[in-house]
Amino acid sequence: MAMSCKDGKPGSLDNGKYVRYTPEQVEALERLYHECPKPSSIRRQQLIRECPILSNIEPKQIKVWFQNRRCREKQRKEASRLQAVNRKLTAMNKLLMEENDRLQKQVSQLVYENGCFRQHTQNATLATKDPSCESAVMSGQQRETHQHPPRDASPAGLLSIAEETLAEFLSKATGTAVEWVQMPGMKPGPDSIGIIAISHGCPGVAARACGLVGLEPTRVAELLKDRPSWFHDCRAVDVLNVLPTANGGTIELLYMQLYAPTTLAPARDFWLLRYTSVLEDGSLVVCERSLKNTQNGPSMPPVQHFVRAEMLPSGYLIRPCEGGGSIIHIVDHMDLEPWSVPEVLRPLYESSTVLAQKTTMAALRQLRQIAQEVSQSNVTGWGRRPAALRALSQRLSRGFNDAVNGFTDEGWSMMGNDGMDDVTILVNSSPDKLMGLNLSFANGFPSVSNAVLCAKASMLLQNVPPAILLRFLREHRSEWADSSIDAYSAAVVKVGPCSLRGSRVGGFGSQVILPLAHTVEHEEFLEVIKLEGIAQSPEDALMPRDVFLLQLCSGMDENAVGTCAELIFAPIDASFADDAPLLPSGFRIIPLDSGKEASSPNRTLDLASALEIGPAGNKASNDYSAAGGCMRSVMTIAFEFAFESHLQEHVASMARQYVRSIISSVQRVALALSPSYSGSHAGLRTPLGTPEAQTLARWICQSYRVYMGVELLKSGSEGGESVLKTLWHHSDAIMCCSLKALPVFTFANQAGLDMLETTLVALQDLTLEKIFDEHGRKTLCTEFPQIMQQGFACLQGGICLSSMGRPVSYERAVAWKVLNEEENAHCICFMFVNWSFV
């Protein structure tokens, strides 16, 4: 890096002469850059004072260095991104060419079948006159029955079944055996997870995915075979027998169990043959199918409490990709026996979209996640390895599934009800369950808790998108949770001091979210919830302690079709060890309708929520009306409690009433969030929001023009609706905060919500000081009097924090007073220009 020199010394300024920074200066500047890539002028002067080696460099030159460094970093990232996009596009082009070839084959096949049908129709008349036709047909059928060699449980018989499974799988993965249609809402592209298709008109449910992953074929096959590690609904896969084949492949006999997603349906199991082999072109294939009595192969007797489902030929075709990585084709094809569940739940078992979301796409996401972890740092910002965080997520999901299903082979037994069957109570006192919880010690003393109780229920919801409802439950815990119950649950584990820090997002006394990790597409994330100041016993009332919950969230994307939304949490020790005991509880919401949920992601019950002009506009109510005015989903609730055996009846009564109170709270919130309720209570609401929201938008724009002398919005925005809509879609982040001793946000446009990584539901729980670092807060305190006296202030670029704790850089910021009709200060408005996540 070159710079001007003044007195001949390195690092000083002169008449147009340039010298390079010394290695020590570069090292110091690089270290400072990683701490703060966009320092303000005050911060740059402070850096020079704190770092003697930079004392002979002009502040202006420091500014230029940081500008150049940011430019190089941006160019490096852009070059890396373009290279990755180019690789994806090359692989995607290959996939699309293969898909085009498949479609051409399908067209040819349809033309051929049409010709055969016409020929058959023409010959039908002759067949009634010529008896020899019947014998010809019969002889053809006889010849066809001898095409398949006899099959049995011998190695040769199993190989025959395996080869047939391979052929049928390949005909689905790359051929025309199944008519595939693009899954709604999934468009192929360089940033997409892959090409996702669902079946049309075939028996059972089927889904297919094609994608590119940055892992070698053998590693891909290894990961996909370990189904319980990525498929949360998979309870167990037992390999009962392994047979090598002459061609270097392997045949495995598997018994697999899947959890039931709700309390209203039994679990599924499968008796499978899995065949792994290498094709002539070097592609690796793993294919599976159910073994049935009609195949004369080995059999597996029915298992109590499970419904035997069928897996039709399915599997994975993994091809090595030029330049590294693999191109993978995934096919899932099942018959889940929908007759065995209540009619209201049958859409879950008859929808190929649900199968694609839960199974097919889950496999691709797991591969992409692990590929990303391999290419990046192996330790997260919390000092945890990604594998350890994935294990915690898996334990939470598995524990919740165990509670929902309550299998007797794990020690669960049902208690009698209290005359009502809305809440089911299960008790487990098996040693395995208690050892898994590590309840031998609690608070440093031997624990007397010797059993676990689970209260669970399922309920039908209508006209409320699962993602919106679950987001509300996550961000407003105080609306449904009882702090005394949280304290009771936390007493099971050892509670001690903790130095964690996060962003306050709720009103539970105070609720703090501490992000841990998220998957590649952010469809699932792990976090710690800190509930501050909760008394865990009457003796602690004067000295309340903090309660910590490990929480898993998924299904928050409203644009995903058929996505299950989950919020699962468990009290943890403040030390938060990787093997911390977990007793999961939570919610699962599964949409029963395959139609796409088209609703604004920022609906809420306050003034700001009336905007309803997100990316979908006011589309929600219209789409619901078009769908018949009813969108159904089923919510499953399960809460677990450790207790002493002699208190079983007392704890059961408490748990039953607690779950009933949660059901009541959820019903109230669901009613308030439903578009039909909002529409019937909208009064004179205009399509783009309430008059109050339009008035606020007008005040913001008028005040900006008064103080800054220029227009905030482009010309042509006339009328309240137009101003509000233009402000909402403004490219810069615009947000308002209240004029209080501790200012809180009251409004933000779409860019502002994206920058803060929050919603209008949670925005009003976010204080202004929480989004700035220490330097930003000092700058704000300095500039705030000027804003109140002069009416505006221009802030230099810097770093702020989102509600999830992620650093956000911005080029500059403007703050101004918003005046109402009486020219009194209504609030303070901030606009962050050219912001981006660091």
Summary of the structure (lengths in Angstrom):
residues: 838
radius of gyration: 31.2
end to end distance: 23.0
largest distance: 113.2
contacts: 2684
relative contact order: 0.07
helix: 41%
strand: 26%
